[in-house]
C-alpha cells in the first residue's frame, strides 16, 4: 500500500507552484523579523524505491533534511524545520536542541494537527502558512528579537525547498 502511495503521490509542484513558494518564503521572512530563530520549510512528494525498501519513514526523512539543509547548524541552536512528505500525508517538525528544555512535544504536535486539518480540507498553501505562523509564535516566545535589524543574522534562506 505504501509503495503505491509513493508511486502515485501528488506533485509538490502542483500543490506548491512557484507563486505559492514565494508567499511561503515571505511568511517565513515576516516571522523571522519578530524572532531570532531560523525557520525552514521543505516539501517532498515521495521517497525513492530504495528508501522505501530500507524502511525509511517520514521522521527519518525529516531528520535527514534537517541535516542536509543545515537547520541544525545555527549559531543559537534555534533552527526549526517544517517538513511535509506528501505520499505519506505526514507533517514533521524537527527543532534544534535550543528548544529541548523549552518546548514540549505537545506544542509541536498541535501545530502538526492544525496543518493536517487544513491539508485535509484541500488547502495546501493555507495549511503551510498557518503552520509557519504558529511556529513563528512559538519561536518568538523563546527567541524574541531584542533590537537590531529584522533579517540580521538570517542564517538560512527563507525560500522553501522542494526535495
C-alpha positions as CSV (number, residue, x, y, z in Angstrom):
1,X,0.0,0.0,0.0
2,X,2.7,2.4,1.0
3,X,4.6,1.7,-2.3
4,X,1.5,2.6,-4.3
5,X,1.1,5.9,-2.3
6,X,4.6,6.8,-3.2
7,X,4.3,5.8,-6.8
8,X,1.2,8.0,-7.3
9,X,2.0,10.8,-4.8
10,X,0.8,14.3,-5.7
11,X,3.5,16.5,-7.1
12,X,4.9,19.2,-4.8
13,X,5.0,21.4,-7.9
14,X,1.2,21.1,-8.4
15,X,0.4,21.7,-4.7
16,X,3.0,24.4,-4.3
17,X,3.5,26.3,-7.5
18,X,6.2,29.0,-7.7
19,X,3.8,31.8,-6.6
20,X,2.9,29.7,-3.6
21,X,6.5,29.1,-2.7
22,X,7.1,32.9,-2.9
23,X,4.3,33.6,-0.5
24,X,5.5,30.9,1.9
25,X,9.0,32.3,1.8
26,X,7.6,35.8,2.5
27,X,5.8,34.4,5.5
28,X,9.0,32.9,6.8
29,X,10.8,36.2,6.4
30,X,8.0,38.1,8.2
31,X,8.1,35.6,11.1
32,X,11.8,35.9,11.4
33,X,11.5,39.7,11.6
34,X,9.9,39.0,15.0
35,X,12.4,36.4,16.4
36,X,16.0,35.3,16.3
37,X,15.1,31.7,15.3
38,X,15.6,30.1,11.9
39,X,12.6,28.5,10.2
40,X,12.8,26.3,7.1
41,X,10.0,24.6,5.1
42,X,10.8,21.6,3.0
43,X,8.3,19.5,1.0
44,X,8.9,16.1,-0.5
45,X,6.5,14.4,-2.9
46,X,7.7,10.8,-2.4
47,X,10.6,8.7,-1.2
48,X,12.7,6.7,-3.6
49,X,12.1,2.9,-4.0
50,X,15.4,2.3,-2.3
51,X,14.3,4.4,0.7
52,X,11.0,2.6,0.9
53,X,12.7,-0.8,0.7
54,X,15.1,0.3,3.5
55,X,12.0,1.1,5.7
56,X,12.6,4.9,5.8
57,X,9.8,6.7,7.4
58,X,8.8,10.4,7.4
59,X,10.5,11.2,10.6
60,X,13.8,9.7,9.4
61,X,13.4,11.7,6.1
62,X,12.8,14.9,8.1
63,X,15.8,14.3,10.2
64,X,17.9,13.8,7.1
65,X,16.5,17.0,5.6
66,X,17.2,18.8,8.8
67,X,20.9,17.9,8.5
68,X,21.1,18.3,4.7
69,X,19.7,21.8,4.8
70,X,21.9,22.8,7.7
71,X,19.0,23.7,10.0
72,X,20.9,22.1,12.9
73,X,23.9,24.4,12.3
74,X,22.5,27.8,13.5
75,X,24.6,29.9,16.0
76,X,21.8,30.0,18.5
77,X,20.8,26.3,18.1
78,X,17.3,27.7,17.3
79,X,16.5,26.2,13.9
80,X,13.2,24.6,13.1
81,X,12.3,22.5,10.1
82,X,8.7,22.1,9.0
83,X,8.8,19.0,6.7
84,X,5.9,17.7,4.6
85,X,6.0,14.2,3.0
86,X,3.1,14.2,0.6
87,X,2.9,10.5,-0.2
88,X,2.6,9.5,3.5
89,X,0.4,12.5,4.4
90,X,2.9,13.3,7.2
91,X,4.0,16.5,8.7
92,X,7.1,16.6,10.8
93,X,8.7,19.3,12.9
94,X,12.3,19.0,13.8
95,X,13.6,21.5,16.3
96,X,17.2,22.2,17.2
97,X,18.5,21.4,20.7
98,X,17.9,25.0,21.8
99,X,14.2,24.1,22.2
100,X,14.6,20.8,24.0
101,X,14.1,22.1,27.6
102,X,11.8,24.9,26.5
103,X,9.0,23.4,24.3
104,X,7.2,20.1,24.9
105,X,6.3,17.7,22.1
106,X,2.6,18.5,22.6
107,X,3.2,22.1,21.3
108,X,4.9,20.8,18.1
109,X,2.2,18.2,17.7
110,X,-0.6,20.8,18.0
111,X,1.0,22.7,15.1
112,X,1.2,19.5,13.0
113,X,-2.5,18.8,13.7
114,X,-3.5,22.3,12.6
115,X,-1.6,21.8,9.4
116,X,-3.1,18.3,8.9
117,X,-6.7,19.7,9.2
118,X,-6.1,22.4,6.6
119,X,-4.4,19.9,4.3
120,X,-7.4,17.5,4.6
121,X,-9.6,20.4,3.5
122,X,-7.5,20.8,0.4
123,X,-5.8,24.0,1.3
124,X,-2.1,23.1,1.0
125,X,-0.7,26.7,0.9
126,X,-3.0,27.9,3.6
127,X,-2.0,24.9,5.7
128,X,1.7,25.7,5.5
129,X,1.1,29.4,6.0
130,X,-0.9,28.6,9.2
131,X,1.9,26.3,10.4
132,X,4.5,28.9,9.8
133,X,2.5,31.5,11.7
134,X,2.1,29.1,14.6
135,X,5.8,28.1,14.6
136,X,6.8,31.8,14.4
137,X,4.7,32.4,17.6
138,X,6.5,29.6,19.4
139,X,9.9,30.7,18.2
140,X,9.2,34.4,19.1
141,X,8.3,33.3,22.7
142,X,11.6,31.5,23.1
143,X,13.9,33.6,21.0
144,X,12.4,37.1,20.7
145,X,14.2,39.7,18.6
146,X,15.8,42.1,21.1
147,X,16.6,45.1,19.0
148,X,18.8,45.1,15.9
149,X,17.6,45.0,12.4
150,X,15.0,42.5,11.1
151,X,16.8,40.0,8.9
152,X,20.0,40.5,10.8
153,X,21.6,37.1,11.5
154,X,19.4,35.3,8.9
155,X,21.5,32.2,8.6
156,X,19.1,30.1,6.5
157,X,17.4,31.0,3.2
158,X,13.7,31.8,3.7
159,X,12.8,30.2,0.4
160,X,11.0,26.9,0.7
161,X,12.8,23.8,-0.5
162,X,11.4,21.0,-2.7
163,X,13.3,17.8,-2.0
